[in-house]
């Protein structure tokens, strides 16, 4: 057993946070305890993101920053998506790291700290992804991992909510995305495994989880790899039976006060799934749209168009006026025209999304889009992104203004900070509440003021209390 203190820094999406939670559980099992700050840690771990260039640069900056503050003798480990995608090349580019550990590899460096350290690179880090593993290799996991992040137990949550990753990898091949090349094809956990993790979280004595947030690269496709013959042995889903995700959502909702879903591919948003989401009491729809122009979406190798998206959103709002919508969009994808951009602006005005994020296209080696002609100048993509963000900011502010005077049930995440069903953790605004409210409690509040993305609220008495 090891004996020391650790510090884990996580970059990227909630799925990476789940991985970090499980890595921390692994370190606890090795005898490590959390450090109060990076300068006190014996082992520093950076869980990196490789989705786009900006994320990779942020990950590299984090590694260099921790290298500057670590104490003598402390070991610095780089893991996560960048470690998996770039392998030994990343190790050569970052001599500050004592170890670059791909998915499923030990985080404990074999060499003494500083054995590889040669100072900060004098030139920008430029990396080429290693070749994509074959489907057979990825499916059968012919390499021997020391552990599987999907199946590792996790420590108790430090907050009254928790992400639960239900699958790893993705079977889609969107034109802009390199994730399948290093995360592999979809591997869904069994419902038994997922529900066991949820039960453990909600029954924790120190901090019982009230909100479970289900995440995956392609959440709507959960379980399909386990129920169709095209993905190997396993029983087919019987005709008329709920999809695996619908069944899972219903079972999780019986265990947790709140069940929230993140990352739904739009074609997977069936009437059955919509009913399941509304049935949880958390009418929150995080839709991965990326754009609304039909020609551009086809070029992205994706489904749908703005008219279909608006029709679906309007239909859901007719079912549930409290429904909340979030999405993200890429600006500057190769071949994007002014007409495509105008279509997106028109969609934003019509859809009135509660939350939206905008990202400029990142040219990723090995993706379909990397080979496309008509690359959009970065300056034009940024200008389009800013125009969309300006429009959406005004829409979000109006949506938040409309909450003033209304009563909502909120979950207190931290002193003075809570969330209603309208806000997902870490990515949306919050509800500012009296600091005297205990963390983990669920209370009724009246929204008294809109503060841009946040709102302020005061407690109100529950009926019958």
C-alpha positions as CSV (number, residue, x, y, z in Angstrom):
1,X,0.0,0.0,0.0
2,X,1.2,3.5,-0.8
3,X,1.3,6.2,1.8
4,X,0.9,9.8,0.7
5,X,-1.4,12.6,-0.5
6,X,-2.8,13.2,-3.9
7,X,-4.3,16.0,-6.0
8,X,-6.4,15.4,-9.1
9,X,-7.2,18.1,-11.6
10,X,-9.9,17.4,-14.1
11,X,-10.3,19.1,-17.5
12,X,-13.1,18.7,-19.9
13,X,-16.6,17.3,-19.6
14,X,-18.6,15.6,-16.8
15,X,-17.7,12.2,-18.2
16,X,-14.1,13.0,-17.4
17,X,-15.2,14.0,-13.8
18,X,-16.7,10.5,-13.4
19,X,-13.4,9.0,-14.4
20,X,-11.6,11.2,-11.9
21,X,-14.0,10.2,-9.2
22,X,-13.1,6.6,-9.9
23,X,-9.4,7.3,-10.0
24,X,-9.7,8.9,-6.6
25,X,-11.4,5.8,-5.3
26,X,-8.5,3.8,-6.7
27,X,-6.0,6.0,-5.0
28,X,-7.9,5.7,-1.7
29,X,-7.5,2.0,-2.0
30,X,-3.8,2.4,-2.5
31,X,-3.6,4.3,0.8
32,X,-3.5,7.8,-0.6
33,X,-5.5,10.7,1.0
34,X,-6.5,14.0,-0.6
35,X,-4.2,16.9,-0.3
36,X,-5.4,20.4,0.8
37,X,-3.7,22.0,-2.2
38,X,-1.3,20.9,-5.1
39,X,1.8,22.1,-3.2
40,X,1.2,19.5,-0.5
41,X,0.6,16.5,-2.7
42,X,2.9,13.6,-3.2
43,X,1.1,12.6,-6.4
44,X,-0.4,15.1,-8.8
45,X,-2.7,13.8,-11.5
46,X,-4.1,15.7,-14.5
47,X,-7.0,14.1,-16.2
48,X,-6.8,15.7,-19.6
49,X,-9.3,16.5,-22.4
50,X,-8.5,16.1,-26.1
51,X,-11.8,17.1,-27.7
52,X,-10.6,20.3,-29.4
53,X,-7.4,22.3,-29.7
54,X,-8.4,24.7,-27.0
55,X,-9.1,21.9,-24.6
56,X,-5.7,20.3,-25.3
57,X,-3.9,23.6,-24.7
58,X,-5.8,24.0,-21.4
59,X,-4.7,20.5,-20.4
60,X,-1.1,21.2,-21.3
61,X,-1.2,24.5,-19.4
62,X,-2.6,22.7,-16.3
63,X,0.3,20.2,-16.4
64,X,2.9,23.0,-16.6
65,X,1.2,25.0,-13.8
66,X,1.2,22.0,-11.5
67,X,4.8,21.3,-12.4
68,X,5.7,24.8,-11.2
69,X,4.0,24.4,-7.8
70,X,4.7,20.8,-6.9
71,X,7.0,20.2,-3.9
72,X,10.4,18.5,-4.3
73,X,9.9,14.8,-4.7
74,X,6.3,14.9,-5.8
75,X,5.3,12.9,-8.9
76,X,3.2,14.3,-11.7
77,X,1.1,12.0,-13.8
78,X,-0.9,12.9,-17.0
79,X,-3.8,10.6,-17.8
80,X,-7.2,10.9,-19.7
81,X,-8.0,11.5,-23.3
82,X,-4.7,13.2,-24.3
83,X,-2.7,10.4,-22.8
84,X,-4.8,7.8,-24.7
85,X,-4.8,9.7,-28.0
86,X,-1.2,10.7,-28.2
87,X,0.6,8.2,-26.1
88,X,4.4,8.3,-26.1
89,X,4.5,11.4,-28.2
90,X,2.8,13.3,-25.3
91,X,5.4,11.9,-22.9
92,X,8.2,13.3,-25.1
93,X,6.5,16.7,-25.5
94,X,5.9,17.0,-21.7
95,X,9.2,16.1,-19.9
96,X,7.7,17.7,-16.8
97,X,5.5,14.6,-16.3
98,X,6.9,11.6,-14.5
99,X,4.3,9.4,-16.3
100,X,1.8,9.6,-19.1
101,X,-0.8,6.9,-18.4
102,X,-3.4,5.9,-20.9
103,X,-6.9,4.6,-19.9
104,X,-6.7,1.6,-17.6
105,X,-3.0,2.0,-16.6
106,X,-1.5,2.5,-13.2
107,X,-1.0,6.1,-12.0
108,X,2.0,5.3,-9.9
109,X,5.3,6.2,-11.8
110,X,8.0,3.5,-11.7
111,X,10.8,6.0,-12.0
112,X,11.7,8.5,-9.2
113,X,10.2,11.9,-9.5
114,X,12.2,14.2,-11.8
115,X,13.8,11.4,-13.8
116,X,12.4,12.7,-17.0
117,X,12.1,16.4,-16.1
118,X,14.1,18.6,-18.5
119,X,12.3,21.9,-18.1
120,X,9.4,23.6,-19.9
121,X,9.3,23.0,-23.7
122,X,10.7,26.0,-25.6
123,X,8.3,25.5,-28.5
124,X,4.5,25.0,-28.6
125,X,3.5,21.4,-28.2
126,X,2.4,19.8,-31.5
127,X,1.0,16.3,-31.4
128,X,-0.2,13.7,-33.9
129,X,-2.8,11.1,-32.8
130,X,-1.6,7.5,-32.8
131,X,-3.5,5.2,-35.2
132,X,-7.1,4.3,-34.3
133,X,-7.4,0.8,-32.9
134,X,-9.4,-1.6,-35.0
135,X,-13.0,-2.3,-34.1
136,X,-12.2,-5.8,-33.1
137,X,-9.3,-4.6,-31.0
138,X,-11.5,-2.0,-29.3
139,X,-14.5,-4.3,-28.8
140,X,-12.6,-7.3,-27.4
141,X,-10.1,-5.2,-25.4
142,X,-7.2,-7.5,-26.5
143,X,-4.8,-5.3,-24.7
144,X,-4.7,-6.0,-21.0
145,X,-5.7,-3.1,-18.8
146,X,-4.9,-3.1,-15.1
147,X,-8.4,-1.7,-14.5
148,X,-11.5,-0.6,-16.3
149,X,-12.8,2.8,-15.4
150,X,-16.4,1.8,-16.2
151,X,-16.3,-1.0,-13.6
152,X,-14.2,0.6,-10.9
153,X,-16.1,1.4,-7.6
154,X,-16.3,5.1,-6.8
155,X,-16.0,7.0,-3.5
156,X,-18.9,8.8,-1.9
157,X,-19.9,12.1,-3.5
158,X,-18.8,15.3,-1.8
159,X,-21.9,17.0,-3.0
160,X,-25.7,16.1,-2.9
161,X,-25.6,15.3,-6.7
162,X,-23.4,13.0,-8.7
163,X,-22.6,12.1,-12.3
164,X,-23.1,8.4,-13.2
165,X,-21.5,7.3,-16.4
166,X,-23.6,4.5,-18.0
167,X,-21.5,3.9,-21.1
168,X,-18.1,4.5,-22.6
169,X,-17.3,5.2,-26.3
170,X,-19.5,6.0,-29.2
171,X,-20.6,4.3,-32.4
172,X,-21.4,7.4,-34.3
173,X,-18.8,9.0,-36.7
174,X,-19.6,12.7,-36.7
175,X,-17.4,14.5,-39.1
176,X,-15.8,16.8,-36.5
177,X,-15.3,14.3,-33.6
178,X,-12.2,12.2,-32.9
179,X,-13.6,10.7,-29.6
180,X,-14.4,7.3,-31.1
181,X,-10.7,6.9,-32.2
182,X,-9.5,6.9,-28.6
183,X,-12.6,6.2,-26.5
184,X,-13.6,3.3,-28.8
185,X,-17.0,2.0,-29.7
186,X,-19.9,2.1,-27.2
187,X,-19.7,-0.2,-24.2
188,X,-22.7,0.1,-22.0
189,X,-22.8,-1.0,-18.4
190,X,-25.4,-3.4,-17.3
191,X,-28.4,-1.9,-15.5
192,X,-27.5,-4.0,-12.5
193,X,-24.1,-2.2,-12.3
194,X,-25.6,1.2,-12.8
195,X,-28.3,0.8,-10.2
196,X,-25.9,-0.6,-7.7
197,X,-23.8,2.6,-8.0
198,X,-26.9,4.7,-7.7
199,X,-28.0,2.9,-4.6
200,X,-24.6,3.4,-3.0
201,X,-24.7,7.1,-3.8
202,X,-28.2,7.8,-2.5
203,X,-27.7,5.7,0.6
204,X,-24.4,7.3,1.7
205,X,-24.8,8.4,5.3
206,X,-22.3,11.3,5.2
207,X,-23.7,12.9,2.0
208,X,-26.7,11.1,0.4
209,X,-27.0,12.0,-3.2
210,X,-30.4,13.6,-4.1
211,X,-29.7,14.2,-7.9
212,X,-28.2,11.6,-10.2
213,X,-27.0,12.9,-13.6
214,X,-26.7,10.1,-16.2
215,X,-24.0,10.8,-18.7
216,X,-22.4,9.0,-21.7
217,X,-21.0,10.0,-25.1
218,X,-24.3,9.1,-26.7
219,X,-26.7,8.6,-23.9
220,X,-29.8,7.9,-26.0
221,X,-28.0,4.8,-27.4
222,X,-27.4,3.3,-24.0
223,X,-27.8,-0.4,-24.0
224,X,-28.1,-0.9,-27.8
225,X,-24.7,-2.6,-27.9
226,X,-25.9,-5.1,-25.4
227,X,-29.3,-5.9,-27.1
228,X,-28.6,-6.1,-30.8
229,X,-26.9,-8.9,-32.7
230,X,-24.8,-6.4,-34.7
231,X,-22.7,-5.8,-31.6
232,X,-22.1,-9.4,-30.7
233,X,-24.0,-11.9,-28.4
234,X,-26.9,-10.7,-26.3
235,X,-30.6,-10.9,-26.3
236,X,-32.5,-8.7,-28.8
237,X,-35.0,-6.2,-27.3
238,X,-38.5,-7.6,-27.5
239,X,-40.9,-5.7,-29.8
240,X,-43.0,-3.3,-27.7
241,X,-40.6,-3.3,-24.8
242,X,-39.1,0.0,-23.5
243,X,-35.6,0.9,-24.8
244,X,-32.8,0.2,-22.4
245,X,-32.4,3.9,-21.6
246,X,-36.1,4.4,-20.9
247,X,-36.1,1.4,-18.6
248,X,-33.0,2.6,-16.8
249,X,-34.3,6.1,-16.3
250,X,-37.5,4.7,-14.7
251,X,-35.5,2.6,-12.3
252,X,-33.0,5.3,-11.4
253,X,-35.9,7.7,-10.8
254,X,-37.3,5.3,-8.2
255,X,-34.1,5.5,-6.2
256,X,-33.1,9.2,-6.6
257,X,-35.1,12.3,-5.9
258,X,-33.9,13.8,-9.2
259,X,-32.8,12.1,-12.3
260,X,-31.2,14.3,-15.0
261,X,-30.0,13.2,-18.5
262,X,-27.1,14.8,-20.4
263,X,-26.0,14.5,-24.0
264,X,-29.0,13.3,-26.0
265,X,-28.5,12.8,-29.8
266,X,-31.6,14.4,-31.4
267,X,-32.7,11.4,-33.4
268,X,-32.8,9.4,-30.2
269,X,-35.3,11.8,-28.6
270,X,-38.3,9.6,-29.2
271,X,-41.8,10.1,-27.7
272,X,-41.1,7.2,-25.4
273,X,-37.9,8.9,-24.1
274,X,-39.6,12.3,-23.8
275,X,-42.3,10.7,-21.6
276,X,-39.6,9.0,-19.5
277,X,-37.7,12.3,-18.9
278,X,-40.9,14.2,-18.0
279,X,-41.9,11.3,-15.7
280,X,-38.8,11.9,-13.6
281,X,-40.0,15.3,-12.6
282,X,-36.9,16.9,-14.1
283,X,-38.0,18.2,-17.5
284,X,-34.5,19.1,-18.7
285,X,-33.4,18.2,-22.2
286,X,-29.8,18.5,-23.1
287,X,-29.8,18.0,-26.9
288,X,-26.6,17.6,-28.9
289,X,-27.7,19.6,-32.0
290,X,-24.4,21.1,-33.3
291,X,-26.1,23.1,-36.1
292,X,-29.5,23.4,-37.8
293,X,-28.7,23.8,-41.5
294,X,-29.7,20.5,-43.2
295,X,-26.9,20.6,-45.8
296,X,-24.3,21.5,-43.2
297,X,-25.6,18.8,-40.8
298,X,-25.3,16.3,-43.6
299,X,-21.7,17.4,-44.2
300,X,-21.2,16.9,-40.4
301,X,-22.6,13.4,-40.8
302,X,-25.4,14.2,-38.5
303,X,-29.2,13.9,-38.5
304,X,-31.9,16.6,-38.5
305,X,-32.6,20.2,-39.3
306,X,-33.8,23.3,-37.6
307,X,-37.5,22.8,-38.5
308,X,-37.6,19.4,-37.0
309,X,-35.8,20.6,-33.9
310,X,-38.2,23.5,-33.3
311,X,-41.2,21.2,-33.8
312,X,-39.9,18.8,-31.3
313,X,-39.1,21.5,-28.7
314,X,-42.5,23.1,-29.2
315,X,-44.2,19.8,-28.7
316,X,-42.3,19.1,-25.5
317,X,-43.2,22.6,-24.2
318,X,-46.8,21.9,-25.0
319,X,-46.6,18.8,-22.8
320,X,-44.6,20.5,-20.0
321,X,-44.4,24.3,-19.8
322,X,-41.6,23.9,-17.3
323,X,-39.4,22.1,-19.8
324,X,-35.8,23.4,-20.0
325,X,-33.6,23.1,-23.0
326,X,-29.8,23.2,-23.5
327,X,-27.7,22.6,-26.6
328,X,-24.3,23.4,-28.1
329,X,-23.4,24.5,-31.6
330,X,-20.3,24.5,-33.8
331,X,-19.5,27.6,-35.9
332,X,-17.1,27.5,-38.8
333,X,-17.5,23.9,-39.8
334,X,-16.0,23.4,-43.3
335,X,-18.4,24.7,-46.0
336,X,-20.5,26.7,-43.6
337,X,-22.1,29.6,-45.6
338,X,-23.7,32.9,-44.6
339,X,-27.1,31.2,-45.3
340,X,-26.2,28.4,-42.9
341,X,-25.3,30.9,-40.3
342,X,-28.5,32.9,-40.8
343,X,-30.4,29.7,-40.4
344,X,-28.8,29.1,-37.0
345,X,-29.6,32.7,-35.9
346,X,-33.2,32.2,-37.0
347,X,-33.4,28.9,-35.1
348,X,-32.1,30.5,-31.9
349,X,-34.7,33.2,-32.1
350,X,-37.5,30.7,-32.7
351,X,-36.4,27.9,-30.3
352,X,-35.8,30.2,-27.3
353,X,-33.4,27.8,-25.6
354,X,-32.7,28.3,-22.0
355,X,-29.0,27.6,-22.3
356,X,-26.6,27.2,-25.2
357,X,-22.9,27.0,-25.8
358,X,-21.0,28.0,-29.0
359,X,-17.7,26.7,-30.1
360,X,-15.6,27.4,-33.2
361,X,-14.6,24.4,-35.3
362,X,-11.4,22.7,-34.4
363,X,-9.7,20.8,-37.2
364,X,-8.9,17.4,-35.7
365,X,-6.4,15.0,-37.4
366,X,-8.0,11.7,-38.5
367,X,-11.6,13.0,-38.7
368,X,-13.7,13.3,-41.8
369,X,-13.8,17.1,-41.5
370,X,-10.0,17.3,-41.6
371,X,-10.1,16.3,-45.2
372,X,-12.9,18.6,-46.3
373,X,-12.4,21.6,-48.6
374,X,-13.9,25.1,-47.9
375,X,-12.3,25.5,-44.5
376,X,-13.8,28.6,-42.8
377,X,-11.3,31.2,-41.7
378,X,-10.9,31.2,-37.9
379,X,-11.7,34.9,-37.6
380,X,-15.0,34.5,-39.4
381,X,-15.9,31.5,-37.3
382,X,-15.2,33.5,-34.1
383,X,-17.3,36.4,-35.4
384,X,-20.2,34.0,-36.1
385,X,-19.8,32.5,-32.6
386,X,-19.9,35.9,-30.9
387,X,-23.0,36.9,-32.9
388,X,-24.8,33.7,-31.8
389,X,-23.7,34.1,-28.2
390,X,-24.9,37.7,-28.1
391,X,-28.3,36.7,-29.3
392,X,-28.5,33.7,-26.9
393,X,-27.3,35.7,-23.9
394,X,-30.3,38.0,-24.3
395,X,-32.7,35.0,-24.7
396,X,-31.2,33.3,-21.6
397,X,-31.6,36.5,-19.6
398,X,-35.2,36.8,-20.6
399,X,-35.9,33.2,-19.7
400,X,-34.3,33.8,-16.3
401,X,-36.3,37.1,-15.8
402,X,-39.5,35.1,-16.4
403,X,-38.8,33.0,-13.3
404,X,-39.1,36.0,-10.9
405,X,-42.1,35.7,-8.7
406,X,-42.4,32.0,-9.2
407,X,-41.9,29.2,-6.5
408,X,-39.4,26.4,-7.2
409,X,-38.1,23.5,-5.3
410,X,-34.3,23.7,-5.1
411,X,-31.5,21.4,-4.0
412,X,-28.8,23.2,-1.9
413,X,-25.5,22.2,-3.4
414,X,-23.3,24.5,-1.3
415,X,-23.8,27.2,1.3
416,X,-25.7,30.0,-0.5
417,X,-26.0,28.0,-3.8
418,X,-28.8,25.8,-5.0
419,X,-30.4,24.5,-8.2
420,X,-33.9,23.9,-9.4
421,X,-34.9,21.5,-12.2
422,X,-33.9,24.3,-14.7
423,X,-30.2,24.2,-13.9
424,X,-27.8,21.3,-14.5
425,X,-24.8,21.2,-12.2
426,X,-21.6,23.0,-13.2
427,X,-22.7,24.2,-16.6
428,X,-25.8,26.4,-16.0
429,X,-26.6,29.3,-13.7
430,X,-27.6,28.7,-10.1
431,X,-30.1,29.9,-7.6
432,X,-28.7,32.1,-4.9
433,X,-30.3,31.2,-1.5
434,X,-29.7,32.1,2.2
435,X,-26.3,30.7,3.3
436,X,-28.0,29.3,6.4
437,X,-29.7,26.5,4.4
438,X,-28.0,23.2,5.0
439,X,-26.2,21.5,2.1
440,X,-28.2,18.6,0.8
441,X,-31.6,19.9,1.8
442,X,-34.5,20.4,-0.6
443,X,-36.6,23.5,0.0
444,X,-39.2,25.6,-1.7
445,X,-38.1,29.1,-2.6
446,X,-39.5,32.1,-4.4
447,X,-37.4,33.6,-7.1
448,X,-37.0,37.3,-6.2
449,X,-34.4,38.6,-8.6
450,X,-32.7,37.8,-11.9
451,X,-29.0,38.2,-12.0
452,X,-28.2,37.4,-15.6
453,X,-27.6,33.6,-15.7
454,X,-28.2,33.3,-11.9
455,X,-31.3,34.1,-9.9
456,X,-31.8,35.0,-6.2
457,X,-34.5,33.5,-4.0
458,X,-36.0,33.4,-0.6
459,X,-37.4,30.4,1.3
460,X,-41.1,29.9,1.5
461,X,-43.2,27.6,3.7
462,X,-44.3,24.3,2.3
463,X,-48.0,23.7,2.4
464,X,-48.9,21.7,5.4
465,X,-45.7,22.4,7.2
